[in-house]
Amino acid sequence: MDFSFSPEEQELIKEVRSFLQKEMTPALSEECEQLGHIYGGKEGRKFIQKFASHGWLTPNWPAEYGGLGTSATVAFAIREEMAYVGTPLVFVAAHMAGPTIMHFGSQELKDKWLLPIARGEVEFCLGYTEPQAGSDLAALAIRAVDKGDYFLLNGQKTFNTHAHVADYHWLGTITDPDAKKYRGMSLMIVDLKSPGIDIRPMVTMAGWQTNEVFYDDVMVPKENLVGDLNAGFFYVMHALDYERMFPLATYGSLIDEVAEYARTATVDGEPLAKNPIVRQKLAQMKVELAANRHLYYRLAHMLDSGQVPNYQASMQKLFATEVAQRIANTAMEALGMFGQLTKDSKWAVLAGKAERFYRTCVVETIYAGTSEVQRGIIALRGLELPRK
């Protein structure tokens, strides 16, 4: 695996970094904190559409679909730069739905969606989880009935994080209730402005909004079906592999800020950085960040080799999200009681970032499949262990 960049690629990454430093505004930063770095907010849309005009949102896509034709490795590097400065980072359309449409969608579907996605003009939200079907996507109950020119959709989804800021739903639904397990689900794109859709907020411990979404006789045009009828489960599994590719640079920025704080803050007249326990813990986190970076770029290498990572994506997602929690814990320990203060306290350090990350890191090991699910995938598909 070669993770090095050519001079031209280095210049592109440098240009992206310069743009991000120049265009990242306080208003955008505040919105990203409130939304959990998902895409769809007012400030985020203004920023990303300007960012995407350079082809940087989907740089490894073909030029005909709004990309630059770069390697996936370069695309991953750009995502790292975005994560470090705190821009919108979770893109369902560009990073999950778009690659799936590229692989499995009809030419008409590609022509309709890929350019608007690459330009940042539309965003999707994931429509997988239901109250009775969390980690078991084969247990969906929502139904889409064939009515000739359209499907009629009825049912409920839950924990749909983008739903209040997205334009469309990337929705898994049952279209053949009599089929064997995994064989009766279809994947479709639903306009969230359609009559019969009710979006209700659910606020998490992080202060972020996720949503319940209810469907009451919602009409979905047939042309919004992704791929083949009743093959949706396999497309969702494909999209999940893309969802599990996790840049950890956001947490890397936290460790860098804690390390800088430790150089100047004093305890009993000595710089905090001289405390051997603080030094060891911060160093350990830098080691784990470096290890994650190799796992992360391994996924890009596989994509550039024509493969879609499967258990390898689970390995990186599992490691990255558990490192994220260890980083948040380390920041809280290093900062002591100051780490518990929110940013509105006059005594807060690092603008309350440690406290915020401590609350927000919990969900990282849950979405896109819990850590337990990832370990099961690694055991079954990576180690080929027996199911029981």
N, C-alpha and C positions, 0 to 999 in steps of 0.2 A: 504494500500500500504506500503510495506516494502522496503526501498531503502538502507538498510544496506548491508554490504558485509561480507562474511565469511573470516576467517584468510587466507585461500588459495587464495581467490579473491583479498584481500588486497595486498597480496604478488605479485600476477600477475600484478596488477595496478602499484605497486611500481617498478617492473621490467621494465614495459613499460616506466614509467616516467624516469628512469635511462637511458634507451636506447635513448630516445628522447633527453635528455640533452647532451648525449655524441655524438650523430650522427648528430645533427642539425648544419649544417655548414653555414658560411656566403654565400657561393655560392647558397646553397639551399634556404636560406632565401631571397636572392635577386631574384631568379627565382620565388618564390612563390608570392612575391610582384608584379612582372611584369605580372604574369599569373592570379592573383586574386585567388590564392590558389586552382586552379583546378589541377587535376592530368593529367599528360601526358608529361611534360617537361623532358629534359634529366636528370637533377639533381634529379628531383622528382622520376623518374622511378628507378634510381639507389638506392635511399633511400628506396622507398616503397617496392621494391622487396626484399631487405634485411629485412625490417620490417615485410613483409608478410611471410617470411620464418619461422617465429615463430608462424604463425597462427593468428596474431593480426589484420590483415586487415578485416577479416570476422570471428571473434572469436565465434560468436553464430551459425555459420553454422556447420553441421555435419562433423566429421573428414573425412568421405569419400569424401567430397567436399572441403577439405582444411581448415576447421575450427577447433575449439577446443571443440565445443559442450557446450560452456558457455551459460549463460543467456544473453538476450538482454540488461539487465541492465549493465552487465559488458562491453558489446560492446559499450554502450553509454558512459560509464566512460572512455574507451580508446579513444573514439572520442573527449571527453572533454580535455583529456591530449594533444592530437594532436593539437586541436584548440588553446590551451593556448600558446604553443611554436611556433605556426605558420607554421606547416608542410602543405603539400597538404591536403586538407580537403574535397573538392567536388569530389566525386567518382561516376560517373554515373553507371559504371559496377558493382562495389562492393555494393553500397548502394541503387541503384534504380532498375537497370535492373536485377541484380543477384537474389534478393528476388522474383521478378516477375517471372523469369524463374523457380525458385524453386517451386512456387505455380502453375504455369499454363503450363510450358513447357513440352514437351514430354521427355521420358527417354533419347532419342538420343540427344535432345537439352541440357539437363542437363549434360550428359556425355561430350559433346563437349565444353561447355562454362564455367561451374562452377569452375572447378579446375584452368584453366588459369586465370579466374577473381580473385579467392582467392589468387593466387600467384602474383597478380599485373602485369601479363604479357600482358594484353590487357586492353584498356580503350575504352569506348563508348562515344558518344556525343548524347545529346537529339535532336531529330528531330520532334518537335511538331509544333512550331510557324511558321506561314506563313504571308506574307504581309497583306492579307485580313482576317487572322484568328489568332488573338492574344490570347485573353482570351476565344474565342469560338472555341474549338477544334473540334466541330461538323461541322465547316465550311471549312474544309480542301479542297483544290483543287487538290493537287498532286495526280497523278493516277498511279496505278500499274496494268497493263493488263496481264492476264493469257495467257502465250504462251506455255503451255504444261509442259515443264521441268523447266521453269523459269518464273519470272514476269519481265515485261518491264516497267521501271519506268521513268516518265517524270514529271517535275514540279520544284518548288522552295520552300526552307525553309529560314527562317531568324532568327537572334539572336541565332545562334547555337554556343554556347560559346566554347565548347571543340573542334570544328571541325578541327582546325589547328594543334592540338596535339594528337587527338584521332586516334584510329585504325578503329573503326566501328561506324555506325550510328544506333541508337535506334529509328526507324522511324515509324511514323504513316502515313498511306497512304490510299487513297480510292481504294477499290477493287470492290465495287459494287455501281456505281453511281446512280442506280435506287432504291436503298434501302431507307427505311425511315431513318430519322435523327438518328444518333448514331449507325445505324445498318450496315453501308457499309464500315467501316474502319477496316483495318488490321494492325497488328504490325509486323515489320520484322527487321532483322539485316542486314545492308548493309555494305559491305567492302568499306571503303573510298578510296581505291586504284583502284576501278573499273573504267574502261574507261567510259567517259561521265560525270564525276563529276567535277564541277568547284567550288572551295572554294574561296570566296572573303572577305577580311577583312573589319570590321566595328569597329572603335576605339571609345570607350566610354569616357565620362568625367573623369572616373577613370583612364584613360590611359591603360585600358585593351582591348584586342582584342576579339570581338565576330565576327560572320561571317554570310554571306549569302551563301547558298549552292544551286547550280543549277544542275539539273539532265536532261541529254539528252540521251534517249534510254539506260538507265543503266540496265544491266541484273542482277537480284537477284535470286539466286538458291532457289528452293521451300523449301529446308530443312532449310532455314533461316527464315521461317515464325514462329512466336511465337504463340503457342496455336492454336486456331481454326480460320479459315478464317472468316473475317467480324466481329470478336469479339474484335478487337483491341481497340476500345474506352474504353471498360470496363477494359482491361489490363492497358491502359494508366492511367485511374483514380486510379487504384491500385498502380501503380508506383509513381504517384504524391503524394500519401499519404506518401510514404517513403521519397520522395524528401523534404517534408515539415517539417522534423524533424531536428531542427536547433540548434546545440550546440553554445552557446554564449560566450564560454570561451575566444575567440579571443578578444572580447570587454572587457571582464573581465580583461585581461592582460593590456589593455590600462588604465582602471581606476586605477589598482594597480600602474602603472608607474606614472600616474598623481598624485596620493596620495603620492607616495614617493618623487616626485619632490616638492610637496607642503610643505613637511617637511623641506626641505633644502633651497628652494628659498625664498628670502626676498623681501618685498615691503615696502618702507618707514621704513626700519630697523626692520620690524616684519616678522616672518615666514609666508608665504602664508597660511599655514595650520591653522593659528589663525584667519583668516578671516571667520566670521560666515556664510557668504553666500557660500563660497567655501566648508566649512565643511558640510553644509546642502545638497548641491547639490551632492557632492561625496557620502555622506551617503545614499541619496535617490537612487543613481544608484546601490549601493551595495544591497539595499533592493530589487530593481527590478530585479537584477541579481539572487538573492536568490529565488524570486518568479518564475522567468523563469525556474530555475533549477528544481523546483518541477513539473512544467508543462512538462518539458523535460523528467524527469524520470517517469512521469505518462505514457508517451507513451511507454517507455521500459517495464513498468509493464504490460501494455495491451498486448504487443507482447508476453511477457512471459506467459500470460494467454491464449494465442491462438487467440487473437483478432488482427485485423489490424485497428489501429486508423484512423478515418475518419475526422469528424468535430473536434475531439480532436487535430489532427495534425494541422488543420487550426488555432485552438486557439493558439497553441504554436508558430507556425510560425508567426502569426500576432503579438503576444505580443513580441516575441524575436526580430523581425526585427524593430519594432517601438522603442523598448528599445535601440537597436543598434544605431538608429539615435539620441536618447536622450543622449546616452553616448558620441557620437561624438560631439554633441553640447556642452555638459558639459565640455569636454576636451578643446574645443576651448575657451570657456568662462573663464575657470580657468587659462589657459596659456596666455590669453590676446593676444597681437599682436604677441608674439612669436609663438603662435599656428598656425598662418597662413604661417609660413616659411616652405619651402620644405627642404628635408634633405641635399641638396647640399649647403644650406646657412651656413656660418660659425657661424651664430647666432641661428641656429635651436636648439630646445630642443627636447629631446626624439626622436632624429633622424628623425624629421619631421613626426612622426607617427600620430599626431592629424590632421594635414592638410590632410594626405593621407586618414585616416579613414573618415574624413568629406566628401571627394569626393566619396569614395567607398561605403559608407553606403546607398546611395540613391537607388542603384539597389536592395538592400536586400528586399525592400518592393514591388518589381516588379516581380522578377523571381519566378517561381513555383506558379504563381498566385498572382495578386496584392492584396493589403490590402482590396480593395473593394470586390474582389472575395472571399477572406477568410471570410469577414463579411457576405456575402451572404450565404456561405456554413454553417456558424455557425447558422445563422437565420433559414435557411430552415431545416437543418438536426439535429442541436443541439436543437434549441428552437421550431422546428416544426411550425414556423410561415407560414402563407399563402404566396404563391409566389407573389401575388399582393394585 
